[in-house]
């Protein structure tokens, strides 16, 4: 049995190239640089206050000692032998640190949220203006992850991780300096034990975490086997495969058991290591330090010894946290790089430089058009396609599946660049026309209508967000949708559900037609709009389509040939070429490909 597929944790190496790409995020911080700099000032002040705490706390703990104080204690402006004075200074220190930390968190949060709002907006704007080929090459789930998960990762890093990494790094470096200041002998002993033990503890923890993740993967697999078996219980029983399914389940649960037992052994070793080695190292340092405070001429004052211990604990915690913080920064660099790659890509706005806005009357000409999808450049979809459509004509494309019918619709909408030839609208090359202007004159009713989660009114208004209530109602009536809409308790405020799941296929088609009516296009594309409907729904939808097609140049991609008998021109496609042209009756007389398709559908 194969191991379950696991989603690998993204391990990002910080390289010169990745940093070069990721530093684009600083452009979004620049407008808020003033607040960000002030936040860093408060971070420095907060870190400095944190350094003072172990020293003062050590002096407070050692303040009652009868041992003579060291030279280092006498340089303080405050009489540190006075416990009340030290306690008062600590109180002032805590108040200052609380204020510094508050403003640091507030400022970093404000800057981060403002910057990430701008990143979200730019990334989404870039995505919706990407060419269609971009979406053919990238999965929607991965793209939404860029906008959600990657930004969340960056958010956490900008808000806290970078600040904490800086703080802990300063604590480690400054702590080492101060430890040598108090006692170079004891500092060397500490550096030879505590940091090494802390690093080993981190490595231990990562290995145990990896074992736990493997156990979770097998647990997910066993749950999948359980769910599939119960959902398909009829198949299991009909094929008498109860033992086979149980065997798979039993094997996965045994793997879970083995991994958890192994994890338990390592956890036990880890706990033993912590108790014996790490705590033992700390006890050893304390023992050595106490020895240094004894005798008539002690090497270390009692207060300084306590400060040394406090700095050691603080530095040890910082060393342990640095690997995780650095890993977070690595992930954030990867997430930022992914986002910047999207934001820096060329969108349709940069790729399509046409500026002309000619009068669009519906005259469309294909002149020797050759086309292959960018993802499959070696497969030519259209070859030497030429035809003319006049204003208000109904043009139909028919042919076997894969002949290139839907590709024609994509090219009319200028979704993809051509390999050769040209497409013109009223004599102007499509590449010279402003893209948004061109598409504003075209509407499409596809075979599979995708409605947006929201109300029926919102989905109809997608055709023209500025339309009035009267126009919405009239569009619904012309689309034969008004009756079923008003039969709902909430009428136009009815929620259609995700992708329109609350409506039937015929109802969704009529909403799409109402949307197209509201747009009032010059050119209409019907991409097999009735092929998936039952007879009753098809009749209602076809009637609405007939109304919609009046006074417009219409391109009909037909599956059911009965729907195009009245077309002005029918182009029969085969292997990407137009092999027959004519009206319905003319093509029947030719006894060619078209008549053969009609015979099949009788």
Secondary structure, 3 states (H helix, E strand, C coil): CCCCCCCCCCCCCCCHHHHHHHHHHHHHHHHHHHHHHHHHHHHHHHHHHHHHHHHHHHHHHCCCCCCCCCHHHHCCCCCCCCHHHHHHHHHHHHHHHHHHHHHHHHHHHHHHHHHHHHHHHHHHHHHHCCCHHHHHHCCHHHHHHHHHHHHHHHHHHHHHHHHHHHHHHHHHHHHHHHHHHHCHHHHHHHHCCHHHHHHHHHHHHHHHHHHHHHHHHHHHHHHHHHHHHHHCHHHHHHCCCHHHHHHHHHHHHHHHHHHHHHHHHHHHHHHHHHHHHHHHHHHHHHHHHHHHCCCCCCCCCHHHHHHHHHHHHHHHHHHHHHHHHHHHHHHHHHHHHHHHHHHCCCCHHHHCCCCECCCCCCCEEEEEEEECCHHHCCCCCEEEEEEEECCCCEEEEEECCCCCHHHHHHHHCCCCCCCEEEEEECCEEHHHECHHHHHCCEEEECCCCCCCCCEHHHHHHCCCCCCCHHHHHHHHHHCCCHHHHHHCCCHHHCECCHHHCCCCHHHHHHHHHHHHHHHCCCEEEEECCCCCCCHHHHHHHHHHHHHHHCCCEEEEECCCHHHHCCCCEEEEEECCEEEEEECHHHHHHHCCHHHHHHHHHC
